[in-house]
Amino acid sequence: MKKILAIPQAIMLLGVTKVVHLVTAESLKNTLKLPPGLGHFWERARTVAAMQASIAKHLCLNPDSSYLMGLFHDAAVPILATEYPNYYLTLRAMHSASQEICTAEYAQFNVCHSALSSLMARSWYMPKPLVEAIQYHHKHDIFALGLPKPVLNILTVHLICDFLYDSYSGEVDLHYPLIEGQVREYLNLSDDEHYQIVVDLALDRITTDV
């Protein structure tokens, strides 16, 4: 009887949403095996996911969609890194280039990880706004694409967290600073004090065991 009650008791203690997040993260991790050089990949994904959920909750947006965005936005990277041994290092270098990452990826590898990650999320029956957000998360002109509000909600929170994580890790990302003002205006974060609260919420998750 104790064994039968173990799973329901765990759900009650952790909460349904937390359990779903943990199961999704573990399932995705087990599905996509990492090639050499990507040992930190899932730790980064889970941390960014937690950062995004914290900010979304603070802003009264959908924390579940934001968490799943963190998990799935780069889900195709392990596949491409297996196919192309120099892929991951090249991708990280593209973050510090002015050209859109997808444009550079198509030119060099004839594929874009955001498009492939979006297809993967669709195959996992993720919500349509999340699938679209993944597809466009490296576009420089997201506010000119006519994207629906649920998609922009996910994208803008993601852009903040992705930039903060890269900055904390000492990596350069030229994309977010180009549209930071638009992102802050969209999320009603033009006030520096409020924006700093959001930044601190995100950074706290980097140093917290998630």
C-alpha positions in Angstrom: 0.0 0.0 0.0 2.8 2.4 0.8 4.3 1.9 -2.7 0.9 2.7 -4.2 0.6 5.9 -2.3 4.2 7.0 -3.0 3.5 8.9 -6.2 0.3 10.7 -5.1 2.1 11.7 -1.9 5.0 13.1 -3.9 2.6 15.1 -6.0 0.9 16.5 -3.0 4.2 17.6 -1.4 5.7 19.1 -4.5 2.6 20.3 -6.3 1.2 19.2 -9.6 2.9 21.9 -11.7 6.3 21.2 -10.2 5.9 17.4 -10.8 4.9 18.1 -14.4 7.9 20.3 -14.9 10.3 17.7 -13.4 8.8 14.9 -15.5 9.0 16.9 -18.7 12.5 18.0 -18.1 13.6 14.4 -17.3 11.8 13.0 -20.3 13.3 15.5 -22.7 16.8 14.9 -21.2 16.4 11.1 -21.6 15.1 11.5 -25.2 18.0 13.6 -26.4 21.4 12.2 -25.6 24.2 14.8 -25.3 27.4 14.5 -27.5 30.8 15.4 -25.9 31.1 19.0 -25.0 27.5 19.6 -24.0 27.7 18.3 -20.5 26.2 21.4 -19.0 23.4 21.7 -21.6 20.4 20.5 -19.5 21.6 22.3 -16.4 21.4 25.6 -18.4 18.0 24.7 -19.9 16.5 24.0 -16.5 18.0 27.1 -14.9 16.8 29.4 -17.7 13.4 27.6 -17.5 13.2 28.4 -13.7 14.3 32.0 -14.3 11.5 32.5 -16.9 8.9 30.9 -14.7 9.8 33.3 -11.8 9.6 36.4 -14.0 6.4 35.3 -15.6 4.7 34.6 -12.3 5.9 38.0 -11.0 4.4 39.7 -14.1 1.1 37.7 -13.9 1.9 35.9 -17.1 1.8 32.1 -17.7 4.7 30.6 -15.8 4.2 27.1 -17.2 4.6 28.3 -20.8 7.7 30.3 -19.8 9.2 27.3 -18.0 8.6 25.0 -21.1 10.1 27.7 -23.3 13.3 27.4 -21.3 13.4 23.6 -21.7 12.5 23.4 -25.4 13.9 26.6 -27.1 17.3 24.9 -27.8 16.1 21.3 -27.8 17.4 20.6 -31.3 21.0 21.7 -30.4 22.1 18.2 -29.2 20.8 16.6 -32.4 22.7 19.1 -34.6 25.8 18.9 -32.4 25.8 15.2 -33.0 25.4 15.6 -36.7 28.0 18.4 -37.0 30.9 18.1 -34.5 31.7 21.8 -34.7 28.1 23.0 -34.4 27.9 24.0 -30.8 31.0 26.1 -30.7 30.0 27.7 -34.0 26.5 28.5 -32.6 28.0 30.1 -29.5 30.2 32.3 -31.7 27.2 33.4 -33.6 25.7 34.9 -30.5 28.4 37.6 -30.6 27.8 38.3 -34.3 25.5 41.0 -35.7 23.9 38.7 -38.2 20.7 36.9 -37.1 21.7 33.4 -35.8 19.2 31.6 -38.0 20.5 33.3 -41.2 24.1 32.3 -40.2 23.0 28.7 -39.4 21.2 28.2 -42.7 24.2 29.5 -44.6 26.6 27.2 -42.8 24.5 24.1 -41.9 21.4 24.5 -44.1 19.2 24.3 -40.9 18.2 26.5 -38.0 18.0 25.1 -34.5 15.0 27.3 -33.5 13.0 26.0 -36.5 13.9 22.4 -35.6 13.3 23.0 -31.9 9.9 24.4 -32.8 9.0 21.2 -34.8 10.1 19.1 -31.8 7.9 21.0 -29.4 5.0 20.5 -31.8 5.7 16.8 -31.9 5.5 16.8 -28.1 2.0 18.5 -28.4 3.1 21.7 -26.8 0.7 24.7 -27.0 0.7 26.6 -30.3 2.0 29.9 -28.7 5.0 28.1 -27.3 5.7 26.4 -30.6 5.7 29.8 -32.3 7.8 31.5 -29.6 10.5 28.9 -30.0 10.4 29.4 -33.8 11.0 33.1 -33.5 13.2 33.4 -30.5 16.3 34.5 -32.5 14.5 37.0 -34.7 15.7 40.6 -34.3 12.3 42.0 -35.3 9.8 40.2 -33.2 7.7 43.3 -32.7 7.3 43.8 -36.4 6.1 40.3 -37.2 2.5 40.7 -36.0 2.9 37.9 -33.5 -0.1 37.3 -31.1 0.2 38.6 -27.5 0.6 35.1 -26.0 3.6 34.5 -28.2 5.2 37.8 -27.4 4.6 37.2 -23.7 6.7 34.1 -23.8 9.3 35.6 -26.1 10.0 38.8 -24.2 10.4 37.0 -20.8 12.7 34.5 -22.6 14.9 37.2 -24.1 15.5 38.8 -20.7 16.5 35.5 -19.1 18.6 34.2 -21.9 20.6 37.5 -21.9 21.0 37.5 -18.2 22.2 33.9 -18.1 24.7 34.6 -20.9 25.9 37.7 -19.1 26.3 35.9 -15.8 28.3 33.1 -17.7 30.6 35.7 -19.3 29.2 35.2 -22.8 28.2 37.9 -25.3 24.8 38.3 -26.8 24.3 41.2 -29.1 20.6 40.4 -29.9 18.8 41.5 -26.7 20.5 44.9 -26.2 19.1 45.9 -29.6 15.5 45.5 -28.5 15.8 45.8 -24.7 13.9 49.1 -24.7 11.0 47.5 -26.7 11.0 44.4 -24.4 10.8 46.5 -21.3 8.1 48.8 -22.7 6.0 45.7 -23.8 6.3 44.2 -20.3 5.6 47.5 -18.6 9.2 47.5 -17.1 10.3 51.0 -18.3 10.7 51.9 -14.6 14.3 51.1 -13.7 13.4 50.1 -10.1 10.8 47.6 -11.2 13.0 46.2 -14.0 15.8 45.6 -11.4 13.4 43.6 -9.3 12.7 41.4 -12.3 16.4 41.1 -13.0 17.1 40.1 -9.4 14.4 37.5 -9.5 16.0 35.9 -12.5 19.5 36.1 -11.2 18.4 34.5 -7.9 17.5 31.4 -9.8 21.0 31.0 -11.3 22.4 30.7 -7.8 19.6 28.4 -6.5 19.5 24.7 -6.9 16.6 24.2 -9.3 
